[in-house]
Amino acid sequence: MNQRDDRQFLKLFQDYRYEDQLNFYRARRIEFTKAQTQAIIISIVLIFLAAIAGVLASVSGSWPKVAFLLVAAIFPVLSTAIAGYSVLYAFEQQAKLYQDTLNNLHLARSLAPDVKPGLSDTDFTAQLDKYVIEVEKIYLAEQGQWGQLAKLMKPSEV
């Protein structure tokens, strides 16, 4: 390839491989972090409401007392179900995987030849090869981590 082809390839790689994946990882990390936060908040609110229902059951009459005791018994179960759902879908681990990949991609960006002015054609090509290989290694490592996460999420066999 000549210098023009290398620069064209770099532009295409940056736009359609690097930036596209970077935006995907950002969006997914935000999504899973938000889901984890929502699950924690819902669990806390349910436990808090159960505690309030328990207090109200102790000071209310017979019919409201039964309703408050029922709420005090059901809300912790719902809170546990939400916590279990959060662990089952591994929101925290998934967000961490995406964040680790984002960090590695930002580090790899320093290898891109367009951030190093004054490179000869040969040096530009060598730097481009090094950059593309490093970025693709990051994607392969990220893909391999999903297999490890899937093993962790696999139900135990009885």
Contacts in CASP RR format, 6 or more apart in sequence:
PFRMAT RR
TARGET T0000
AUTHOR 0000-0000-0000
METHOD contacts of the structure
MODEL  1
MNQRDDRQFLKLFQDYRYEDQLNFYRARRIEFTKAQTQAIIISIVLIFLA
AIAGVLASVSGSWPKVAFLLVAAIFPVLSTAIAGYSVLYAFEQQAKLYQD
TLNNLHLARSLAPDVKPGLSDTDFTAQLDKYVIEVEKIYLAEQGQWGQLA
KLMKPSEV
1 9 0 8 1.000
1 125 0 8 1.000
2 121 0 8 1.000
3 121 0 8 1.000
3 124 0 8 1.000
6 113 0 8 1.000
6 121 0 8 1.000
6 124 0 8 1.000
6 125 0 8 1.000
6 128 0 8 1.000
7 114 0 8 1.000
7 124 0 8 1.000
9 128 0 8 1.000
10 112 0 8 1.000
10 113 0 8 1.000
10 114 0 8 1.000
10 128 0 8 1.000
13 132 0 8 1.000
13 135 0 8 1.000
14 112 0 8 1.000
14 114 0 8 1.000
17 135 0 8 1.000
18 105 0 8 1.000
18 109 0 8 1.000
18 135 0 8 1.000
21 105 0 8 1.000
21 139 0 8 1.000
22 102 0 8 1.000
22 105 0 8 1.000
25 98 0 8 1.000
25 101 0 8 1.000
25 102 0 8 1.000
25 105 0 8 1.000
26 98 0 8 1.000
26 102 0 8 1.000
28 94 0 8 1.000
28 98 0 8 1.000
29 95 0 8 1.000
29 98 0 8 1.000
29 99 0 8 1.000
29 102 0 8 1.000
32 91 0 8 1.000
32 92 0 8 1.000
32 94 0 8 1.000
32 95 0 8 1.000
32 98 0 8 1.000
33 91 0 8 1.000
33 95 0 8 1.000
35 86 0 8 1.000
35 89 0 8 1.000
35 91 0 8 1.000
36 86 0 8 1.000
36 91 0 8 1.000
36 92 0 8 1.000
36 95 0 8 1.000
39 82 0 8 1.000
39 83 0 8 1.000
39 85 0 8 1.000
39 86 0 8 1.000
39 91 0 8 1.000
40 86 0 8 1.000
42 79 0 8 1.000
42 82 0 8 1.000
43 79 0 8 1.000
43 82 0 8 1.000
43 83 0 8 1.000
43 86 0 8 1.000
44 79 0 8 1.000
46 75 0 8 1.000
46 76 0 8 1.000
46 78 0 8 1.000
46 79 0 8 1.000
46 82 0 8 1.000
47 75 0 8 1.000
47 76 0 8 1.000
47 79 0 8 1.000
49 71 0 8 1.000
49 75 0 8 1.000
50 71 0 8 1.000
50 72 0 8 1.000
50 73 0 8 1.000
50 74 0 8 1.000
50 75 0 8 1.000
50 76 0 8 1.000
50 79 0 8 1.000
51 72 0 8 1.000
53 68 0 8 1.000
53 69 0 8 1.000
53 71 0 8 1.000
53 72 0 8 1.000
53 75 0 8 1.000
54 68 0 8 1.000
54 69 0 8 1.000
54 71 0 8 1.000
54 72 0 8 1.000
56 64 0 8 1.000
56 68 0 8 1.000
57 64 0 8 1.000
57 65 0 8 1.000
57 68 0 8 1.000
57 69 0 8 1.000
57 72 0 8 1.000
60 68 0 8 1.000
86 92 0 8 1.000
88 153 0 8 1.000
90 149 0 8 1.000
90 152 0 8 1.000
90 153 0 8 1.000
93 149 0 8 1.000
93 152 0 8 1.000
94 149 0 8 1.000
97 142 0 8 1.000
97 145 0 8 1.000
97 146 0 8 1.000
97 149 0 8 1.000
100 142 0 8 1.000
100 145 0 8 1.000
101 138 0 8 1.000
101 139 0 8 1.000
101 141 0 8 1.000
101 142 0 8 1.000
104 138 0 8 1.000
104 141 0 8 1.000
105 135 0 8 1.000
105 138 0 8 1.000
108 131 0 8 1.000
108 134 0 8 1.000
108 135 0 8 1.000
108 138 0 8 1.000
109 115 0 8 1.000
111 127 0 8 1.000
111 130 0 8 1.000
111 131 0 8 1.000
111 134 0 8 1.000
112 127 0 8 1.000
112 128 0 8 1.000
112 131 0 8 1.000
113 119 0 8 1.000
113 123 0 8 1.000
113 124 0 8 1.000
113 127 0 8 1.000
113 128 0 8 1.000
113 131 0 8 1.000
116 127 0 8 1.000
119 127 0 8 1.000
END
